[in-house]
Amino acid sequence: MRAFRTVLEQKIRERRQTLQEFVDFAEVFARENNEPGMIGVRHLQRLIAGRKPSGEPIGPSVQASTARLLERIFELRIDELLAAPELPEIAERHGPEWGSAALTAALDWLDEQAGWKPGTSRAEVRARLAGLDLGQLLDRGALRARVGRTALTRALVDYYGDRGVYRASCGDVEVTASVVTCAEWLDLACPLDGVHDGLALARETGDRVLLDDIEASAAMSRLAEAVALGVRFRNLPLYRLTSIDFGPQGVRGSVGVVPFVEYALTSDLLEQELTDAVAAGGFETRTPLRDRNLRSLEAVYDLSRRTCAGGVLALCAIARPQDQGRSRPDYALLVQERSGKVLNAAGRLAVIPKGFHQPLTDYRADAAVGATLRRELEEELFGRQDVDATADDARSAAPMHPGRWSEPMRWLGAEPGRLRMECTGFGLNLVSGNYEFASLVVIDDEEFWHRFGGQIEANWETSGLRLYSSLDGELMSELIRDEAWSNEGLFALLQGLRRLREIGGDRVDFPPIEWRLSD
């Protein structure tokens, strides 16, 4: 894999910016911070090369004002920025190490499903990794991040038609999400209490997932990119939805269990393929994986014939008292910007918590939707690293035993009614065929914010956390309109806001959320 020439080049690429985008950022930074330094694209190209055309190091020839500007942006000395970065071995440089158990499991699975001799995929992925240009890879990630949600949804509607596609309005804002659903799957207000959210664990048939050459090639490219970018994953079990129903008793259905690599190297590849095709402007002719695996709405709904993994994600609303910044009590609403280190919805906006529906240690009990949501609250907001599915040292027999709860979760569990969790909607995401349990978490006691508001901190899966007030209808409309949303995140946000408006009383002041579905 080609190395960066300078630390400066590495830092710019890590920001997922093109050179022109960084130059634009530096101009704004200089103006806002009263820095006289300036830099253009051609000048930047010379700096990241680290040498003059004659081959001499650039070194002290950088203008003092330019050097100071770069030093303030990156908080490194100019000589450090223009030096060559350290080049550790691949196993030290990247997330799933070359010899890690997760990567070994993925390579072994790929050999088996493609019908290859053991070791074939390892050799091929190693060759692809050696040929990767990390700068180009980061550029590709930046290009994907610029593909808006509306463009993705429009392409999917063109492919599948608009029957059952979720649309919603809030005031003068109208949006469409790539989630197909029906009236019976919306506005559920279903308590996630272990009684109304039970899914039965079904026995898997053990059918093999046979990959053709195109599918196997895409899987190998995915693994090479994951190693290069340091994407974190472990080959833990995932629930696979095989049937679903909603009625007076709540959520009912069945799930099987599949290894994570089966999902990561099949269904999950559809999102990247879709984004790259839309970015290239030729969706119709650049989706061989989708054409093979999810070619129609009938295939989307046929849960028993495909690997339908999915997740649980919730809008979190925490009651706050009136203070100097707010004339009335409200709810703090949490929104996350997803890290580039995650496999799912990287770089997109989403509600928080958000996680795969998967067991920890008790496969049957953990199938309840609320079990995943409680675990994600502990992991993503309350600092419980030991329930992180990507961690390597999970040894507890009962990681969600009350005796292991965080201090915020213990307080919430001390009295009935302090923590309210409901499923607000269900749908199937056309992006990759995933199932989505949209949910709402409400904490109505202001004492929680007083005690623990300052302790709420997102984990590594989040690159940024935002707070919105349930009284700020203007900002809420702007938030809904934001093109950076993942489709499942927007679906959960809208269904959560719709339910919160019903139960939030005077703490809520934003336009009603109205949904509609096409026949």
RAUR-V917793 format. One line per field, one symbol per residue. ss: DSSP state (~ for helix, > for strand, _ for the rest). psi: psi as a letter, one per 30 degrees, with the letter a starting at -180 (. if undefined). burial: + if it has 9 or more other C-alpha atoms within 8 Angstrom, else -. A space follows every 10 residues. Layout:
# RAUR-V917793
ss=???
psi=???
burial=???
This chain:
# RAUR-V917793
ss=_>____~~~~ ~~~~____~~ ~~~~~~~~~~ ~~________ ~~~~~~~~~_ >_____>_~~ ~__~~~~~~~ ~~~~___~~~ ~________~ ~~~_______ ~~~~~~~~~~ ~~~~_____~ ~~~~~~~~~~ __>~~~~~~~ ~~~~~___~~ ~~~~~~~~~~ __>_>>>>>> __>>>>>>>> __~~~>>>>> >________> >_________ __~~~~~~~~ ~~~~~~~~~_ ______>>>> >>>>>>>__> >>>>>>>>>~ ~~~~____~~ ~~~~~~~~~~ __~~~__~~~ ~~~___~~~~ ~_~~~____> >>>>>>>>>> __>__>___> >>>>>>>>__ ________>> >__>>>____ ____~~~_~~ ~~~~~~~~~~ ____~~~___ __________ _~~~__~~~~ ~~~______> >>>>>>>>>_ ____>>>>>> >>>__~~~~~ ~~~~~_____ _>>>>>>>>_ __~~~~~~~~ ~___>_~~~~ ~~~~~~~~~~ ~~~_~~~___ __>>>>>>_
psi=kklkeleeee eeeffhklee eeeeeeeeee efghkfklkl eeeeeeefff llfffkkebf fkkeeeeeee eeefhkleee eflklkille fffldjlfgl eeeeeeeeee eeffhlkkfe eeeeeeeeef fkjeeeeeee eeeeffjlee eeeeeeeeef lgkgkkklkj bgkklklhkk alefglhehj kigfeghkkk jlkkfgkkjk kaeeeeeeee eeeeeeeefh kkllilkkkj kflklkaffb kkalkaklke feeegdeffe eeeeeeeeef ghefghheee fefhfleeee fiefgljila lkkkkkjkkk lkaffkflka kkkkkljklf flekhkglkl lklklkjlld fjeeeffkef eeeeeeeeef fggjffgkff lfhjfkeifg kffflleeee eeffkkfejk kkkflklkjf egglkjjklk kkjfjfeeee efeffjklaf fkfkkkkkkf fieeeeeeee fkffkleeee eeeeeeeeee feffbffkil lkkkllkk.
burial=---+++++++ +++--++++- -++--++-++ +---+++++- +--+++++++ ++-----+-- ----++++++ +------+-- +++++----- --+++++--- -+++++++++ ++++-+--++ +--+++-++- -++++-+++- +++++-++++ +++-+++--- -+-+++++++ --++++++++ ++--++-+-+ ++-+-+++++ +--------- +--+++-+++ ++++++++++ +++++-++++ ++++-+---+ ++++++++++ ++++++++++ +-+++++++- -++---+-++ ---+----++ --+---++++ ++++++++++ -+------++ ++++++++++ +++-++++++ +++++++++- --+--+++++ +++-++++++ ++++-++--- +-------+- ----++-+++ -++----+++ ++++++++++ ++++++++++ +++-++-++- -+---+-++- +++++--+++ +++--++--+ +--+++++++ ++++++++++ +-----++++ --+---+--
